[in-house]
C-alpha cells in the first residue's frame, strides 16, 4: 500500500463503524498527527481517533527504532507514546491511549528521524546483536573516558523518547486535600458497586477513576447488568452517586500511591482534555486524599502472548481491540487473527464479527477449546486452530500476515492486518505493595495476588483476582458494605447484581518457544525473550537483577503488560518456578506524575513564602537591593544615583553612619517575651551569663550554649518588668532558639513558673546609629522624654511615646559600635516610623543602611556573627570566656569544660589585616604559618568574614586561628588555593575600631 | 511635634478591593482583612489554671477552652492554641487595648503579650471557602467535624496559621504572621481565582 492510498479517505474516518460506540457524532473534531490532518469525535481518545483514521504506525521503538502501533487502550500502553501539543506546552511520552481528543489537538510521533515512515535510525536494527541485554555494560566499558563525551551522547541521540518543551510551563498546577471515610480506587464494575454500597450506608465516599468516565470494562465489552447494557448501568450508578451529598466522583484522577496514615496520592488531570486550561484553572491537581478505608478496585491489565514480530503495528491486546470496536466504534483492522489462552476469545471473535471485521483464524493455545469459542469461530467463518500458536507476525509498518503453527505442528500462513492477542489478565495490585506488602504468587491463577495490605485497604474485583463481571459486582458491593460497616455505619445489604454469563477459564501460556524473529517481552524498552534468556545464562537469575541488567520493566510504563511474561521466561530459563524467581517491586507512582503537579503553586518566587520587614515597601520605593536571609527579604544596600558598584554604596552607608547617623531595619531579629515569676531564673539557666540580677529598665548581651557546650546563639535581652524579659535572637536562629526554650521548659524544668511566646512580628524595630543618633531619637520622641546619656545610658531600655503618642520601646544597644538606639513600635506603625525617621533625621544627614553595611560595621568591631557562631565554636573560641558564669549552672556549662573544648590550641577568634594594605583578602582562605607550605598539614585556621573597612581604608577580616589571641602581631599567610590567592596577613585583635568602646557611651 | 504615625494594615497594598479571578457568576468566596483587631496571647501562670478560668469567666463571660476551639464572650473571644495557652481576639478592645485590659484583669494569673500587630487576620467566607482552603490546609473542614467555634493551629502552604470558624456560611477567620501577609494573600487569591472572589476594602 502506498502512502497515498493508505490515507486517501482519511477525512471519512474509514475505520469508523457506521453506528455505535460511546462517541458523540454530532460534532467533528479536527486534529493533527505529524503532517496528517485528521478528524474524530468527542469521546475519542487520540488512539481511537488514529485507529478510526487508519493510522497504524504511531511511533518508533526505543532501541531498534522498529515501527510500533497502538497496543492497549489504557494507561498501561507501552508503544503509542507521542509528543502532545506544541511550544511551551509540548509534553513528551504521552500515551495516545489516555489522551482525550479535543478540537485542534496536535501530536507528533517521537524517536524517529527524519520521519516516522522513513526513520533512518532504524539501521539500529542491524546493530541488534550488540544491543542485547546488558549492552550498556558490555559495549561501552573501554575506554572509560569515552563514556560521558562519546558513548552516552550518541546513545541518547539514537535511543530515546520524546523531547521536553525546554521552556517554562505556561500552565499552573495545584495541590489539594480531601478526606473521606471510604476511598474507592477505580470506577469499573467493582468500584462502582463498592461506592454505591458504602455511600448507601451513609459513608463519605470518594470514587477516583483514571478515565474520563467511570465504567471500566463495562464501557469496552458488550455486557449486561440486570439485563441492561453495561454503559446504561454505569450511567444509572453515576446518577445515583451524584444525588448523594457525601459522595464525590473524581474523574480523570489516578490514585498513584499509598502512604502512611491513610494518605493516598492522586493526580487529577483537570484540564488535559482541552487545548489550554481556562483562565484561573490549573492543568492538573495533585491530591492528598486521607481515607479511613480504601477499596482497591483497580481492575486488571491484559497480558500478551509473546511471539515473533509481536511488536508489529496491528498486534494488539484483545481487550483493547474490543474496547476500540465497542466503546469507540473504531476498528483496528479489516482481517483479524484472534489468539488467546482463555475463554474470552469467543467474545473477541464475536465482537469483531459483529463489527463486520473478517476474522480469518482463531488460535487457541489450549487443545480443549470451549464450545463458545468454537461456535464464535464457526459463525465468523474463521479457521480454528486448537493447541496452536503464532510463530511470527510478518509485515513492516503493519502486520500483513501471521504464521500459525497448529497443535499438530502444521504451519498455516494467513493474511491479516490485525492480531488480537490475549494471555489472560494480571490483577492491578500495585497499590497494595506501596507500604511494603509483598504479593503472593498464586500458581492456579498464574498471578501475583495481593498479600499484606496497607492498613484500612481491601481489594475487590479483578484486582483481587475475581475476574468475572458478576463476581466483580458482588465482591465490590461486599467490600463497600464492609468498609462502611467497619467504621460504624449501618451494615446495609449488599445489592445482588445479575450479569450475563461468561467463562473466565484460562491456561497459562506465556511465550512461543519456536518463534521466528524478535519476540518482545518489554515493548517500550525493546527487551526480547532472547535478552531475558541471555541474562539468565549470564547469572542474572533474580527478578530484581534481571530488571536492572536488561531494563525489563524500567520504561515509563513500568512493564505493566510484559513483566509477568518476563518472569515466566526467566523461570523457565533457570528451570525454576515463577514463585522462586521472585518479583520486582511496585513503587509509587502507579503512572508518571509531572513534577509540576508536586510543586503546585510553589514555583519561582512562590517556591517558599517570603517574609517582608515592616520597612519593605518604603525600602522598595527607595530602590533598595534586597537579599534573602532565610525567608526574610532584607535591604542589602540602598544605591544612590550615580553609584555603580555595591561596594561604593556600602562604603558610603558605613561612612555616613560612623560620621553622622544611619538607620537600619532590625525587625527581623527574633523577639521572645519571657514572663512569669521564674523568668529570671529560667534565663540564668539557658544563658551562660546571669540575667536574674539585671535591673528593670536595663538590657544585657547574652550568650546561649547548646547542651554540648558549643555556642547556640547570642543576642540582647532587656528586663521590662520584674516578671517580664524581652529576649532578642539572631534572625537566622529565631525559630531554633524558641524551640530550645520550649524544650527546656517543658522537658527539663516544667516546675518553673515561666511563660514564653514569640513576639517577633509584633514589633517594628529600627537601629538608629551614629554620633547624631541621639538628635534623631530626640526629634522622634514626644516632648518631655529625656534620652541624655545620664538619663538613658548605654544599655538602658524602656517604654517611650513616639511621634504623637504611639507607645514604643527604646533600647540603647549598639551592634555598629556607635552611639546607637533601637526604637520599636507596634508593627502597623513600622512603615510610618521609617518615613518619620528619615524625615526627622534629614537635618542630621541620616542614611538608611542595609545588611552589608551592618556586616562591615560588625566586622570592624570584631563582633562574631553567623560566620563565626557556626555551630563549631565555643565561647572561649569567640573570646566570650569571661561571660561563662561560675556562680550558677546553665545549659552547656559542663560540656563546655571538656578538655578538647578548652584546648588552648583550638582555633580562636582574631582579626587579620593584609600586610600589603592594597590587597583584598577573602573569606574562606586558610591561615598557614608564613614559611610553611599551604597544605592541610600546616592549616591553622581560616578567614571567616572579610570587609572593606571604610574607616581604615583597607580590607580587614575575622578568622579562627589556632592559639590566635596569643599571636597578635604575628604575620601568617591567607592561602586560598581554590581561588588562587596567597598573601601575608597580620594577626591582630578582632576589634578594629574604638576598642575601648568609648563611642557607645557618649 | 509631628502628626501621629499613620497605621497601616498588614494587607495594605496587597488586597485590592473588588471582584477578581473568574468573573462570570457569583463570587465563590469573599475575602477581607479584619483591621484594628485586638489580639493577645494568654498563657496561664503555673498553678493558676482554675483561678484564671474563674476570673476570665467573670471578666469576659467566656469559658477558656481546653481544646482547639473558639469561645466567644460578648467582647473577647478565646481560642485554645495549646495547653494553658490561648489567643484572645476582640473587635471592641482594639489593638493594644486588649492586652492592656487582659494584663490588668488577669494580673498574676496569666502572662499576656500583645499580638495585634503580629498577625494579619483574614476573614474568608462563601460557598466555595472549603474548597479553597483545602488547597492548603491539611485538615478536614467537613461540617460534621469542624463547625462554628471550631479552631485549629495548622499550616497552609508552608505558613503557620491559626484558623477559626465564625459561622455556617461558612465564614472563617485566619490569622497569619504579619510578615507573611503578602505570601499568604498570594496563595489565597491564586487558590480562590477559579471560583471568583470579592475583596472587601482594607486600610
Interface residues (C-beta under 8 A of the other chain):
Chain A: X172 X174 X175 X176 X177 X178 X179 X204 X279 X280 X281 X282 X288 X290 X601 X602 X606 X608 X609 X610 X611 X612 X613 X617 X632 X673 X675 X676 X677 X723 X724 X751 X752 X753 X755 X756 X757 X759 X760 X761 X762 X763 X764 X782 X783 X802 X803 X804 X805 X806 X807 X825 X826 X827 X828 X829 X830 X831 X832 X833 X836 X839 X840
Chain B: X1 X2 X3 X4 X5 X6 X7 X8 X9 X10 X12 X13 X21 X22 X41 X43 X44 X45 X46 X47 X85 X95 X96 X110 X111 X113 X114 X115 X116 X117 X118 X119 X131 X134 X135 X136 X137 X138 X139 X140 X142 X157 X158 X159 X177 X178 X179 X180 X181 X182 X183 X184 X186 X187 X190 X191 X193 X194
